[in-house]
Amino acid sequence: MAQLFYRYGAMNSGKTIEILKVAHNYEEEHKPVLLMTSSLDSRDGVGYVASRIGLRRKAESIFPSTNIFDEVAKIKPQPACVLIDEAQFLEKHHVYEAARVVDELGIPVMTFGLKNDFRNELFDGSRYLLLYADKIEEIKTICWFCQRKATMNLRVNNGRPVYEGEQVQIGGNESYYPVCREHYYHPDLHEFEESEADQA
């Protein structure tokens, strides 16, 4: 039975590698997939899913006006699975449309993304996926500063933690660290920068 999956994790938890692996596994069995991603993430160009280890693949862009159900319904033959990266940037209607793909077309939809932003608030896409998803799974990673599990995303600007500002600011390791709760509030940024300077 088809289900709507939501797999979430902090920054650097390997979400994009996981979605590319799932796509590869389906296609190894000659089962076509539809790979989609938010148009907001333009780090590697709009319409691409790219991991930090260098894997990159073309994907259909999801814009605010995109109707996911209509996009999937018009594909012939139908994909065996729909895979959505950067799902935190989905809008409420996108999540509902993804649920319709599952319920009305019988196609599983797997979404991957962050749960909470740098202010520890839910993204809209995350909020509605937590409500609508049949299955919710955490992709784990460790804190940038210690060995505990990272559950939060710390935004950094000029070596200082940032706790206020616009929710969406696209960036990678230069702007965000995956952190545990303790290091979210008390990041060892000075100590970390000194150790980086010593290694250089």
Disulfide bonds with the S-S distance in Angstrom:
none
